[in-house]
Amino acid sequence: MAPQHDWLEKDYYKVLGVAKDVAAQDLNKAYRKLARKYHPDANPDDPKAEDKFKELSEAYSVLNDPEKRKEYDEVRALGASGLGGFGPGRGPGAAGGGGFSFDTSDISDLLGGMFGGGGGRRRERGAAPGHGPAKGADLEAELHLDFEDAVYGVTTSVHLVSDASCGACGGSGAAKGTRPQTCTQCRGRGVVDENQGFFSLSQPCDRCGGRGQVITSPCGNCRGTGTERKPRQIKVRIPAGVDDGQKIKLKGRGSPGRNGGPAGDLYVVVKVGSHQLFTRQGKNLRLDLPLTFAEAALGANVKVPTLDGSTVTLKIPPGTAHGRTFRVKNRGIATAKATGDLLASVVIDVPSKLTEPQRKAVEALSNATLKSPRAHLYDETE
């Protein structure tokens, strides 16, 4: 291997996205950033990423070594001035010409810990990301609750149609009375290795399709997949105080895993219905409290309903204005952490029709009113 033969064609500074006068510290930062992005362990299903990673490693191994970088710059300068034109066996890398070897040991040290200590070293047997056991897909389902069930909590069931382990074969994919056999080509790993010099590329086994097992007698129900689509009913405990739109996670209740991997999770999205009297504001309950004009003006003791069906007596002081809110402590939504309050907002009830005695009483009040409530809106002298 003689990378110097390609120096005239490869711009290592451009590969790493740095200037020609880049400092060593900035060179390291640029390489680390790109190495994380294109490392094979971070892109198990993208062969182009591994090619890019090799190119980055080659560029860094040259530019990070002061002597190699100096030699590279000289070769590039000669080529740019028309004095290059190295052929096979000639140039700085030829015998007796100050040869150069592509050393990646420093790269492995640099990447140590970046991907679990993998760096550019050969992967351990059986550790091939993406082809072994894989977690199943996460699922999402809606659950519609009454207002009171959401406040107090409830145990109920979620109904959905999704993939589940095949009932006929128990998820093995093999017909009853048989079992999957270990693949003789990959020996159960699901991948086969192809040596590429410094790197060892892992490819899915073409005989077992990456499963590590071969099913000689597929299940007639699931046709060897190990899963079937069917309706499911899943029990779920909804905690007290759950809010509209909140998600409840049920671990391991999603789609079955692949190649023996764990099942995914189920996220239950709660949809809370409305209440004829109450609304909620966080842990607090809100209620419109209708008062007559007399009750608001003279004051009164009125009964206020609560969500549990009981009532509390609220003392309304004289001169209470429309929209004033009274707080009833600890009559809101109780959760494991805290209990909210009941907020009662006054609404002055104006009758749409008056009896004759009511009309006379209101007219008398109007005649006795000395100052208009709108006096501050305009000049009274007009």
DAPE-V703029 format. One record per residue. N is the residue number from 1. PSI is psi as a letter, one per 30 degrees, with the letter a starting at -180 (NA if undefined). NEAR is the number of other ideal C-beta (glycine too) atoms within 8 Angstrom. Layout:
((N	PSI	NEAR) (N	PSI	NEAR))
//
This chain:
((1	k	5) (2	i	7) (3	f	11) (4	f	13) (5	f	9) (6	g	7) (7	e	11) (8	f	9) (9	f	4) (10	k	9) (11	j	6) (12	e	11) (13	e	11) (14	e	6) (15	e	10) (16	f	14) (17	h	6) (18	l	9) (19	l	5) (20	f	6) (21	g	4) (22	k	10) (23	l	6) (24	e	6) (25	e	6) (26	e	9) (27	e	14) (28	e	10) (29	e	8) (30	e	12) (31	e	13) (32	e	10) (33	e	8) (34	e	11) (35	e	15) (36	e	9) (37	e	7) (38	g	12) (39	k	14) (40	e	10) (41	f	9) (42	f	10) (43	i	10) (44	f	10) (45	g	4) (46	j	7) (47	f	5) (48	e	6) (49	e	12) (50	e	13) (51	e	8) (52	e	9) (53	e	12) (54	e	9) (55	e	9) (56	e	14) (57	e	12) (58	e	12) (59	e	13) (60	e	13) (61	f	14) (62	e	12) (63	f	14) (64	f	11) (65	j	8) (66	e	5) (67	e	6) (68	e	11) (69	e	11) (70	e	8) (71	e	12) (72	e	13) (73	e	9) (74	e	9) (75	e	15) (76	e	11) (77	e	8) (78	e	9) (79	e	12) (80	f	7) (81	g	7) (82	g	6) (83	g	6) (84	b	11) (85	h	6) (86	k	11) (87	a	6) (88	k	4) (89	g	5) (90	l	7) (91	a	11) (92	f	12) (93	f	11) (94	l	10) (95	k	5) (96	g	3) (97	g	9) (98	h	6) (99	l	9) (100	k	11) (101	k	5) (102	j	8) (103	k	6) (104	g	10) (105	e	6) (106	f	9) (107	e	12) (108	e	11) (109	e	8) (110	e	12) (111	f	13) (112	k	8) (113	f	6) (114	e	11) (115	h	10) (116	g	5) (117	g	6) (118	e	11) (119	b	12) (120	g	10) (121	l	6) (122	k	5) (123	k	9) (124	l	5) (125	k	5) (126	f	6) (127	i	7) (128	j	12) (129	k	7) (130	f	7) (131	f	13) (132	a	14) (133	k	8) (134	k	9) (135	k	8) (136	l	14) (137	k	7) (138	k	10) (139	l	13) (140	k	9) (141	k	11) (142	k	7) (143	j	13) (144	k	5) (145	k	14) (146	l	7) (147	e	11) (148	e	8) (149	e	11) (150	e	15) (151	e	12) (152	f	7) (153	l	10) (154	l	8) (155	k	6) (156	a	10) (157	k	7) (158	k	11) (159	k	7) (160	l	9) (161	k	6) (162	l	9) (163	k	9) (164	l	12) (165	k	9) (166	k	15) (167	f	8) (168	e	9) (169	g	13) (170	g	7) (171	f	9) (172	f	10) (173	f	13) (174	k	13) (175	l	9) (176	k	6) (177	f	3) (178	l	7) (179	l	5) (180	k	10) (181	k	8) (182	k	9) (183	k	15) (184	f	5) (185	e	9) (186	f	12) (187	h	7) (188	f	8) (189	f	13) (190	f	15) (191	l	13) (192	k	9) (193	k	8) (194	j	8) (195	k	7) (196	h	7) (197	c	5) (198	e	5) (199	l	11) (200	j	9) (201	k	10) (202	k	10) (203	k	8) (204	k	8) (205	k	16) (206	f	5) (207	e	9) (208	f	12) (209	g	7) (210	g	10) (211	f	10) (212	f	13) (213	l	10) (214	k	10) (215	j	11) (216	f	6) (217	i	6) (218	k	10) (219	k	15) (220	f	6) (221	e	9) (222	f	13) (223	h	7) (224	f	9) (225	f	8) (226	f	12) (227	l	12) (228	l	11) (229	k	7) (230	l	7) (231	k	6) (232	k	9) (233	j	7) (234	k	10) (235	k	7) (236	k	12) (237	j	6) (238	k	14) (239	l	9) (240	k	10) (241	g	11) (242	k	12) (243	l	9) (244	k	7) (245	f	7) (246	k	8) (247	k	9) (248	k	12) (249	k	8) (250	j	11) (251	k	5) (252	g	8) (253	g	9) (254	a	12) (255	l	13) (256	l	11) (257	l	13) (258	k	9) (259	h	12) (260	g	5) (261	l	10) (262	l	8) (263	l	11) (264	a	13) (265	l	12) (266	k	14) (267	j	12) (268	j	14) (269	j	11) (270	k	15) (271	j	10) (272	k	10) (273	l	8) (274	l	5) (275	k	9) (276	f	3) (277	e	5) (278	k	9) (279	l	7) (280	k	11) (281	j	7) (282	b	5) (283	f	10) (284	k	12) (285	k	16) (286	k	11) (287	k	12) (288	k	7) (289	j	12) (290	k	6) (291	k	14) (292	l	7) (293	e	9) (294	e	7) (295	e	12) (296	e	14) (297	e	9) (298	f	7) (299	l	10) (300	l	8) (301	j	6) (302	l	10) (303	k	7) (304	k	13) (305	l	8) (306	l	11) (307	f	10) (308	g	4) (309	f	5) (310	l	6) (311	l	7) (312	k	10) (313	k	8) (314	k	12) (315	j	6) (316	j	13) (317	l	6) (318	k	6) (319	g	7) (320	k	12) (321	l	7) (322	k	7) (323	f	7) (324	k	8) (325	k	8) (326	k	11) (327	k	8) (328	j	13) (329	k	5) (330	g	7) (331	g	10) (332	b	12) (333	k	12) (334	k	8) (335	a	10) (336	f	4) (337	e	3) (338	l	6) (339	k	9) (340	a	12) (341	l	12) (342	k	16) (343	j	14) (344	j	13) (345	k	12) (346	k	15) (347	j	10) (348	k	10) (349	j	8) (350	j	5) (351	k	6) (352	f	3) (353	k	4) (354	k	7) (355	l	6) (356	e	6) (357	e	6) (358	e	9) (359	e	9) (360	e	8) (361	e	8) (362	e	9) (363	e	8) (364	e	8) (365	e	8) (366	e	7) (367	f	6) (368	f	6) (369	j	7) (370	f	3) (371	k	5) (372	k	5) (373	f	4) (374	g	6) (375	f	8) (376	f	3) (377	f	4) (378	l	6) (379	j	4) (380	f	5) (381	f	3) (382	NA	4))
//
